[in-house]
């Protein structure tokens, strides 16, 4: 079984202070997005890799074997563009893996486990990576005062990769508010889809601010 992967790499990198696209920031001597591409190449259940890129900058994404797609106004718009490109290429086996290039330490094992997990459970429409919450989480009112303390045993911090049955993801995006979506799984939930969670290892960090980039570099050096 081989399914297409869509790596979302069209972000501006403003919070990172990169002065350009986040996906092209150097990490360990390579552009950030290249680490995710490597992991998906090594995954047993991935056979095509699409990368959404900032419009007009496709020539700067030079990893071999990838298909570049112009990104959109928001992350979910970029995913919608990737889905359209996959459909145009008649490249849809029924599932797709979506991953953020900002998570460069994703492992091939996690990618494969997510694909296998969704394929083996016909009741699910999506299977997403997540990690248990370890901090106490409180909900605030509009005045900044705590309303309640949430039961963290019922909460997970959502990550990527996220694996979807392609048709329901496409329908959810057609019906959903792409500008407001924080992740693609939320659109599937709103469309009535069933979303499961697979536990992600602690190293699957997201690079958002400069300190995250430093941590990613240390973790990569440790694992070499």
C-alpha positions in Angstrom: 0.0 0.0 0.0 1.4 3.4 -1.0 -0.4 6.7 -0.5 0.5 10.3 -1.4 1.9 12.7 1.2 1.3 16.4 1.2 3.9 18.4 3.1 2.7 21.9 3.9 5.6 24.3 3.4 4.1 27.6 2.3 4.3 29.5 5.6 5.8 32.9 5.9 8.0 32.3 8.9 7.1 35.6 10.6 7.1 34.3 14.1 10.4 32.6 13.4 11.9 35.9 12.3 13.3 34.1 9.3 13.1 37.0 6.8 11.7 34.5 4.3 9.7 31.3 4.0 10.0 29.1 7.2 10.5 26.0 5.1 13.7 27.3 3.6 15.4 28.2 6.9 18.6 26.3 7.5 18.5 23.4 10.0 21.6 21.2 10.2 23.0 22.5 6.9 19.7 21.8 5.0 16.5 23.7 4.4 13.9 22.9 7.1 11.4 21.2 4.8 14.1 18.7 3.5 14.1 16.8 6.8 10.4 16.0 6.4 10.9 15.0 2.8 13.6 12.6 3.9 11.3 11.0 6.6 8.5 10.5 4.1 10.9 9.0 1.5 12.0 6.4 4.1 8.4 5.6 5.1 7.3 2.2 3.7 3.7 3.3 2.9 4.4 6.6 1.1 5.1 6.6 -2.6 4.5 10.2 -3.8 5.4 13.5 -2.1 3.7 16.8 -2.8 5.0 20.0 -1.2 3.0 23.2 -1.1 5.3 26.2 -1.5 5.0 30.0 -1.4 3.8 31.1 -4.8 6.6 32.0 -7.2 9.3 30.2 -5.2 9.0 26.6 -6.4 12.4 26.8 -8.0 13.9 27.1 -4.5 12.5 23.7 -3.4 15.0 21.4 -5.0 14.7 18.1 -3.2 14.6 15.3 -5.7 11.4 13.6 -6.6 8.9 16.0 -5.0 6.0 17.7 -6.8 5.6 21.3 -5.8 2.2 23.0 -5.6 1.6 26.7 -5.0 0.2 27.3 -1.5 -2.8 29.4 -0.6 -3.8 32.3 1.6 -3.9 30.1 4.8 -2.6 26.6 5.7 -5.9 24.9 4.9 -6.1 26.7 1.6 -2.7 25.3 0.8 -3.9 21.8 1.7 -6.9 22.3 -0.6 -4.6 23.3 -3.4 -2.6 20.1 -2.8 -5.7 18.0 -2.9 -6.7 19.6 -6.2 -3.2 18.8 -7.7 -3.5 15.2 -6.5 -6.9 14.9 -8.1 -5.7 16.5 -11.3 -2.9 13.9 -11.4 -5.4 11.1 -10.9 -3.2 10.1 -7.9 -5.8 9.2 -5.2 -5.8 5.7 -3.7 -8.3 6.8 -1.1 -6.1 8.1 1.6 -3.6 11.0 2.0 -1.1 12.0 4.7 -0.8 15.7 5.5 2.2 17.0 7.4 3.7 20.4 8.4 7.2 21.1 7.2 7.6 22.9 10.5 7.9 19.4 12.2 11.2 18.3 10.8 11.9 15.5 13.2 8.9 13.4 12.2 9.8 9.7 12.0 9.1 7.2 9.2 7.8 4.9 11.9 5.1 7.4 13.0 4.1 8.0 9.4 3.7 4.3 8.7 1.9 3.6 11.9 -0.7 6.4 11.1 -1.3 5.1 7.6 -1.7 1.5 8.8 -3.9 2.5 11.7 -6.4 4.4 9.5 -6.4 1.6 6.8 -7.2 -1.0 9.4 -10.1 0.8 11.1 -13.0 1.3 8.7 -14.9 3.3 11.4 -12.4 6.2 11.3 -12.3 8.9 8.7 -8.9 10.3 10.0 -6.1 9.4 12.3 -3.9 12.2 13.7 -0.8 12.4 15.7 -1.1 13.8 19.2 0.6 13.8 22.6 -0.9 13.8 26.1 -1.2 17.1 27.9 1.3 17.3 30.7 0.6 20.9 31.9 -2.5 22.0 33.7 -4.9 23.7 31.3 -7.3 26.4 32.2 -10.0 28.1 30.2 -10.3 31.9 30.5 -13.2 34.3 30.1 -13.1 37.4 28.0 -11.7 39.4 30.9 -8.8 37.0 31.3 -10.1 35.5 34.5 -10.0 31.7 34.8 -13.4 30.0 34.3 -12.5 26.4 34.8 -9.6 24.0 35.0 -9.9 21.3 32.3 -9.4 17.6 32.9 -6.1 17.1 31.1 -6.6 13.3 31.0 -9.2 14.0 28.3 -7.0 16.4 26.3 -4.2 15.9 23.7 -1.9 18.3 21.9 -2.6 17.8 18.2 0.3 17.4 15.8 1.0 16.1 12.3 1.2 13.8 10.4 -2.6 13.5 9.9 -3.9 10.8 7.7 -7.3 11.2 6.0 -9.7 9.3 3.8 -9.4 11.6 0.8 -13.0 12.0 -0.1 -14.2 13.1 3.3 -11.3 15.5 3.6 -12.2 17.0 0.3 -15.9 17.3 1.2 -15.0 18.8 4.6 -12.8 21.4 2.9 -15.5 22.3 0.4 -18.0 22.9 3.2 -15.7 24.4 5.9 -14.3 27.8 6.7 -10.7 27.3 5.6 -9.6 30.7 6.9 -10.6 29.9 10.4 -9.4 26.2 10.6 -6.5 25.5 12.9 -6.0 22.1 11.5 -7.6 19.9 8.8 -8.9 17.4 11.3 -11.2 20.0 12.8 -12.9 20.5 9.4 -13.5 16.7 9.2 -14.9 16.8 12.8 -17.3 19.6 11.8 -18.4 17.6 8.8 -19.4 14.7 11.0 -16.3 12.6 10.5 -14.7 10.3 13.1 -11.2 11.3 14.0 -8.8 9.0 16.0 -5.5 9.8 17.7 -2.2 8.0 17.5 0.3 8.9 20.2 3.3 10.9 18.9 6.8 10.7 20.3 8.1 13.6 22.3 10.7 14.5 19.7 8.1 15.5 17.0 8.4 19.2 17.9 7.1 22.1 15.9 9.5 24.9 14.8 7.7 28.2 15.4 10.1 30.5 17.2 13.9 30.7 17.2 14.3 28.6 20.3 12.5 25.8 18.6 15.0 25.8 15.8 17.8 25.6 18.3 16.1 22.6 20.0 15.6 20.9 16.7 19.3 21.3 15.9 20.3 19.8 19.2 17.9 16.8 18.7 19.2 16.2 15.2 22.8 16.3 16.4 21.9 13.9 19.3 20.4 11.4 16.9 23.2 11.4 14.3 
